[in-house]
Amino acid sequence: MSLSLLFSEIYRTNFRFQAESFYEKWYDEETKEKTAMKILHTADLHLDRPFEGLTGLPDALRKKLQESNLIMLKRIVDLAITEEVELVLFAGDVFHQNYIALKTQAAWVAQLERLAAVEIPVAIIFGNHDYYQEDRYWFAFPKNTQVFTSETVTTQVITTRTGKTVALSGFSYQRSWIEEHKALEFPPRAAVDYHIGLYHGELAHQEARYAPFTLAELKAKNYDYWALGHIHQPQILSQEPLIAYPGTPQGHTKKEQETGVLIYDLVSKQMTRYEVAPVCFQQQSLSLEKQNRLTLAQSFLQQELAKIWRQAPETIHLVFAKITDWPETPEFQRVLATGELLEYLQGKLSALSLQQLWLAGLSSQPLKGKKILPLTEADLEQLGQNIQTPELFADLFTNPDARGLDFQNEPLLAALTRLKADFELEEKP
């Protein structure tokens, strides 16, 4: 190859390299502006909180329940890493109380360090249950963790691993309640890519004691997202901007059946709820309308309840069952009243599911079908007409034993209406 051709080839190669570098840089900048900016928002984990309303638990199941809160915490971190979120927000009440078990502290910090290892920053505020006291903590927080320890609202600015700047404004409790409207202390939106408010409190009402706020107060700040905590049921208070309670990620009573964490994309404004609870409270209604013998009834109950576990065998199911349409026989009522049926089913189901299903309660509701009244519609119409004929009751009014009675037709007519509502009538012949 001649010298001129060699220089020409070098020139073309260098030009192509520079062009490709320019294109890659331009593409990266464009992509940076358009790619997702996902945040994971959770609150009210209440680590170390016991599961309430449960009695007679086997030791093996009790141990599983004690470990489940930390399993839930690990699942949250697993989700953040898998979904490649750029920020994790803990909006208060991570712990059930401000006296925190040493083992629980160690496990929590270990999970924060997992997020630090993949460059996911974390923001934490403390709520009314785990109100902050520095001398309670045995471990230092990792460098990726922005901790709000003061009741005074402060703002911290971070840069995500993709170069986005995010202002985080929030406060923490240092006592069991705060009656002031803390929303008034939050600064207006900063000159950053995104501004997020962290707030553990409740909508203002007459007896509010947990940092009450109004939607107008929050919206006036012009933030991109408000990460709320304190209410255990998931709630969306506003779509623009999104102001949300994620609810508790793990229910601890039978009232806390809707659980999860939120992942919100600040670019597409898409929100997704994820389940992370290893323990599930459930209510189940079981009809015995077609089970006309006791042998069929107990077999049916066992089979139907076992289906709950088989649909999700990795989850611990705490089931409160209600039997409807049960046969009104003395024996059936006896085993319900004494708890014999509950105890029998608990043993069978617990062994079958390897301690993954526990029948926590068994209640009943009588037959929903109406009893048949041996009267036709025509008979009731005739009775109504007779009631409205005073002459038919003349003997009643003249009877000395009935004097002084406040006899009116209206109560009797009302009784007829009640009969038609509570009973089935015989068909016309």
C-alpha positions in Angstrom: 0.0 0.0 0.0 1.3 3.4 -1.0 2.0 6.1 1.7 -0.8 8.3 0.4 -3.3 5.4 0.6 -2.1 4.6 4.1 -2.6 8.2 5.3 -6.0 8.2 3.6 -7.1 5.1 5.4 -5.9 6.4 8.7 -7.8 9.6 8.1 -11.0 7.8 7.3 -10.7 5.5 10.3 -10.1 8.4 12.6 -13.0 10.3 11.2 -15.3 7.3 11.5 -14.1 6.8 15.1 -14.8 10.5 16.0 -18.2 10.3 14.3 -19.1 7.2 16.2 -17.9 8.7 19.4 -20.0 11.9 18.8 -23.0 9.8 17.9 -22.7 7.6 21.0 -22.3 10.7 23.2 -25.3 12.4 21.5 -27.3 9.1 21.9 -26.4 8.8 25.5 -27.5 12.3 26.3 -30.8 11.9 24.4 -31.4 8.5 26.1 -30.6 10.0 29.5 -33.4 12.5 29.0 -35.9 9.9 27.9 -35.1 6.8 30.0 -37.1 5.9 33.1 -36.6 7.5 36.5 -38.1 4.9 38.8 -38.4 5.3 42.5 -39.5 2.7 45.1 -41.8 4.1 47.8 -42.6 2.2 50.9 -43.7 3.1 54.5 -45.1 1.6 57.7 -43.0 -1.6 57.6 -43.4 -1.9 61.4 -40.5 -4.3 61.8 -40.7 -6.3 65.0 -44.5 -5.9 65.2 -46.3 -9.1 66.2 -49.2 -10.6 64.2 -52.4 -9.8 66.1 -55.6 -11.8 66.6 -53.9 -15.2 66.6 -54.2 -17.9 69.3 -53.0 -21.5 69.6 -50.2 -21.2 67.0 -47.9 -24.2 66.6 -44.3 -23.4 67.6 -43.0 -23.9 64.0 -45.5 -21.4 62.6 -44.9 -18.9 65.4 -41.2 -19.0 64.4 -42.0 -18.4 60.8 -44.1 -15.4 61.6 -41.3 -13.9 63.7 -38.9 -14.2 60.7 -41.4 -12.9 58.1 -40.9 -9.2 58.7 -37.2 -9.4 57.7 -38.1 -11.6 54.7 -40.5 -8.8 53.6 -37.6 -6.2 54.0 -35.3 -8.4 51.9 -38.0 -8.7 49.2 -38.3 -4.9 49.0 -34.5 -4.6 48.4 -34.6 -7.5 45.9 -37.4 -5.7 44.0 -35.5 -2.4 44.0 -32.4 -4.1 42.6 -34.3 -6.1 40.0 -36.3 -3.2 38.8 -33.2 -1.0 38.7 -34.8 1.9 40.5 -32.7 5.0 41.1 -34.0 5.9 44.5 -35.7 4.1 47.5 -37.9 6.0 49.9 -38.8 4.9 53.4 -41.6 7.3 54.6 -41.6 6.6 58.3 -42.5 3.8 60.8 -39.9 1.4 59.5 -39.9 0.0 63.0 -42.9 -0.6 65.3 -41.4 1.3 68.2 -38.3 3.4 68.9 -36.8 0.7 71.1 -35.4 -1.4 68.3 -34.1 -4.9 68.7 -30.4 -5.2 67.9 -30.9 -8.1 65.5 -33.5 -6.0 63.6 -31.2 -3.0 63.3 -28.4 -5.2 62.0 -30.6 -6.8 59.4 -32.0 -3.4 58.2 -28.5 -1.9 57.8 -27.4 -5.0 55.9 -30.1 -4.5 53.4 -29.2 -0.8 53.1 -25.7 -1.8 52.3 -27.0 -4.1 49.5 -28.5 -1.0 47.9 -25.3 0.9 48.4 -23.4 -1.8 46.6 -25.4 -1.2 43.4 -25.4 2.6 43.8 -29.1 3.0 44.7 -29.5 5.9 47.2 -32.0 5.7 50.0 -34.0 8.4 51.9 -35.4 7.7 55.3 -37.7 9.6 57.6 -38.9 8.5 61.0 -42.6 8.4 62.0 -44.7 8.5 65.2 -43.9 4.8 66.1 -40.2 4.8 65.5 -39.6 8.5 66.3 -35.9 9.3 66.1 -33.5 9.1 69.1 -29.8 8.9 68.2 -28.8 6.8 71.2 -31.0 4.0 70.1 -28.9 3.0 67.1 -25.9 0.6 67.2 -25.0 0.9 63.6 -24.0 3.8 61.3 -26.0 4.3 58.2 -24.3 3.6 54.8 -23.1 6.5 52.8 -25.9 6.0 50.2 -28.5 6.8 52.9 -30.0 10.2 53.4 -31.4 10.2 56.9 -33.8 13.0 58.1 -33.4 13.1 61.9 -34.8 16.6 62.8 -38.4 17.7 63.2 -37.4 20.8 61.3 -37.9 20.3 57.5 -34.6 20.1 55.7 -33.7 19.5 52.0 -30.9 17.2 50.7 -29.9 17.1 47.1 -28.5 13.9 45.6 -27.3 12.9 42.1 -28.4 9.5 40.9 -26.1 7.0 39.1 -27.5 8.3 35.7 -26.7 11.9 36.6 -30.2 13.2 37.6 -30.4 15.7 40.4 -33.1 15.1 43.0 -34.0 17.3 45.9 -35.4 15.5 48.9 -37.3 17.5 51.5 -38.6 15.9 54.7 -38.7 15.8 58.5 -38.8 13.1 61.2 -40.7 12.7 64.4 -38.8 13.0 67.7 -41.9 12.3 69.8 -45.1 10.3 69.5 -47.1 13.0 67.8 -46.8 16.4 66.0 -49.9 18.6 65.9 -48.3 21.4 63.7 -48.9 21.6 59.9 -45.4 20.7 58.8 -46.4 21.1 55.1 -46.1 24.9 55.7 -42.4 24.5 56.4 -41.5 22.8 53.1 -39.6 25.0 50.7 -40.7 25.7 47.1 -39.5 23.5 44.3 -35.7 23.6 43.9 -33.8 24.1 40.6 -33.2 20.3 40.1 -34.4 17.6 37.7 -36.9 16.3 40.4 -38.1 17.4 43.8 -39.7 14.9 46.2 -41.4 15.4 49.5 -41.3 12.8 52.3 -44.1 13.2 54.7 -45.4 11.0 57.6 -48.8 12.4 58.6 -52.5 12.6 58.0 -55.0 14.7 56.2 -56.1 17.6 58.4 -59.3 17.0 60.5 -60.5 18.3 63.8 -58.6 15.9 66.1 -55.5 15.4 63.9 -52.3 14.7 65.9 -50.0 13.4 63.3 -48.5 16.2 61.3 -51.8 17.2 59.6 -51.8 18.6 56.1 -54.1 19.6 53.3 -53.7 18.8 49.6 -53.6 22.4 48.8 -50.6 22.9 51.1 -48.7 20.0 49.4 -49.6 21.0 45.8 -48.5 24.6 46.4 -44.9 23.4 46.6 -44.9 22.3 43.0 -43.0 19.0 43.7 -42.9 16.1 41.4 -43.9 13.5 44.0 -45.1 13.3 47.6 -44.1 10.1 49.4 -46.5 9.7 52.3 -46.6 7.4 55.3 -48.8 6.7 58.3 -52.0 5.3 56.7 -51.8 1.5 56.3 -54.2 1.3 53.5 -52.9 2.3 50.0 -54.4 5.6 48.9 -53.8 8.0 46.0 -54.7 11.5 47.2 -53.7 13.2 43.9 -52.7 12.3 40.4 -51.0 15.5 39.5 -48.6 15.6 41.2 -48.9 12.1 42.5 -49.5 12.2 46.3 -49.6 8.6 47.6 -49.8 6.4 50.6 -48.3 3.0 49.6 -49.9 1.3 52.6 -48.1 -1.2 54.7 -46.0 -3.8 52.8 -46.9 -6.5 55.4 -50.3 -6.7 57.2 -50.2 -7.6 60.8 -53.9 -7.8 61.5 -56.9 -9.2 59.6 -57.9 -5.6 58.7 -54.6 -5.1 56.7 -55.3 -7.3 53.7 -54.3 -4.9 50.9 -50.5 -4.6 51.1 -47.6 -3.7 48.9 -45.0 -1.1 47.8 -45.1 1.4 44.9 -42.7 1.9 42.1 -43.3 5.2 40.3 -41.6 6.4 37.1 -41.2 10.2 37.2 -40.7 10.3 33.5 -43.6 8.3 32.2 -45.7 8.9 35.3 -46.6 5.3 35.5 -47.2 3.7 38.9 -47.0 -0.1 39.7 -47.9 -1.8 42.9 -45.9 -4.9 44.0 -46.7 -7.5 46.6 -43.8 -8.4 48.9 -45.6 -9.8 52.0 -44.6 -13.4 53.0 -47.8 -13.5 55.2 -51.3 -12.9 54.0 -54.4 -12.3 56.0 -57.5 -13.6 54.2 -61.2 -13.8 54.7 -63.0 -16.7 53.1 -66.8 -17.4 52.8 -67.8 -21.1 52.4 -71.3 -22.1 51.7 -72.6 -25.4 53.0 -75.9 -25.1 51.1 -75.3 -28.3 49.1 -73.7 -30.3 51.9 -76.6 -32.1 53.4 -74.6 -34.5 55.7 -72.0 -33.8 58.3 -69.5 -36.1 56.6 -69.8 -34.1 53.4 -69.6 -30.8 55.3 -66.2 -31.4 57.0 -64.7 -32.9 53.9 -65.9 -29.9 51.8 -64.5 -27.4 54.3 -61.1 -29.0 54.4 -60.8 -29.2 50.6 -61.9 -25.6 50.0 -59.6 -24.2 52.5 -56.7 -26.3 51.2 -57.2 -24.6 47.8 -56.0 -21.3 49.3 -52.6 -22.7 50.1 -52.2 -24.6 46.9 -52.7 -21.4 44.9 -49.7 -19.8 46.6 -47.7 -22.4 48.5 -44.8 -20.0 49.3 -47.1 -17.6 51.2 -48.2 -18.1 54.8 -52.0 -17.8 54.8 -53.8 -16.7 58.0 -57.5 -17.4 57.1 -60.6 -16.2 58.9 -63.4 -18.3 57.4 -67.2 -17.8 57.6 -69.5 -20.7 57.1 -72.7 -19.7 55.4 -75.9 -21.7 54.8 -75.1 -24.2 57.5 -77.6 -26.9 58.5 -79.5 -26.0 61.6 -78.8 -29.3 63.4 -77.9 -29.5 67.1 -74.7 -31.4 66.4 -73.4 -28.8 63.9 -74.2 -26.0 66.2 -72.5 -27.8 69.0 -69.1 -28.3 67.2 -69.2 -24.6 66.1 -70.0 -23.3 69.6 -67.4 -25.4 71.4 -64.6 -24.7 68.8 -64.2 -28.5 68.0 -64.6 -27.9 64.3 -62.1 -25.1 64.3 -59.5 -27.1 66.2 -60.0 -30.2 64.0 -59.6 -28.2 60.8 -56.6 -26.3 62.2 -54.7 -29.6 62.8 -55.6 -31.1 59.4 -54.8 -28.0 57.3 -51.6 -27.1 59.2 -50.2 -30.6 58.7 -51.2 -30.7 55.0 -49.7 -27.3 54.2 -46.5 -27.8 56.2 -47.4 -24.9 58.5 -48.1 -22.5 55.6 -51.9 -22.2 56.3 -53.5 -21.5 59.6 -57.2 -21.3 60.1 -57.2 -18.3 62.5 -61.0 -18.1 63.0 -64.2 -19.8 62.1 -67.6 -18.0 62.3 -71.0 -18.9 60.9 -74.0 -17.4 59.3 -77.4 -19.2 59.2 -79.2 -20.3 56.1 -79.7 -17.4 53.8 -82.7 -19.0 52.1 -86.0 -17.9 53.5 -88.3 -20.3 55.3 -91.6 -21.0 53.7 -94.7 -19.5 55.3 -97.8 -21.7 54.8 -99.8 -18.8 53.3 -100.3 -17.6 49.8 -100.1 -14.0 48.5 -103.9 -14.0 48.4 -104.1 -15.1 52.1 -102.0 -12.1 53.1 -104.1 -9.7 51.0 -107.2 -11.0 52.7 -105.6 -10.7 56.1 -104.7 -7.1 55.4 -108.2 -6.3 54.3 -109.6 -7.8 57.5 -107.2 -5.8 59.7 -108.6 -2.6 58.1 -112.2 -3.7 58.9 -112.8 -2.4 62.5 -116.0 -4.4 62.9 -114.0 -7.6 63.0 -112.4 -6.4 66.2 -115.5 -5.2 67.9 -115.4 -8.0 70.4 -111.8 -7.1 71.3 -112.7 -3.6 72.3 -115.7 -4.7 74.4 -113.7 -7.3 76.2 -112.8 -6.0 79.8 -109.4 -7.6 79.6 -108.5 -5.6 76.5 -109.6 -2.2 77.7 -106.8 0.4 77.7 -104.9 -1.3 74.8 -103.5 1.2 72.3 -104.7 -0.8 69.3 -103.8 0.7 65.9 -104.0 -0.8 62.4 -100.6 0.6 61.3 -98.4 -1.8 63.4 -100.3 -4.8 62.1 -99.9 -3.7 58.5 -96.2 -3.2 59.2 -96.0 -6.8 60.5 -97.5 -8.1 57.3 -94.8 -6.3 55.3 -92.2 -7.8 57.5 -93.6 -11.3 57.0 -93.4 -10.9 53.2 -89.8 -9.8 53.5 -88.6 -12.5 55.8 -90.4 -15.6 54.5 -91.2 -17.2 51.2 -94.9 -17.6 50.4 -96.5 -20.8 49.2 -97.2 -20.8 45.5 -100.8 -20.3 44.4 -102.6 -23.6 43.9 
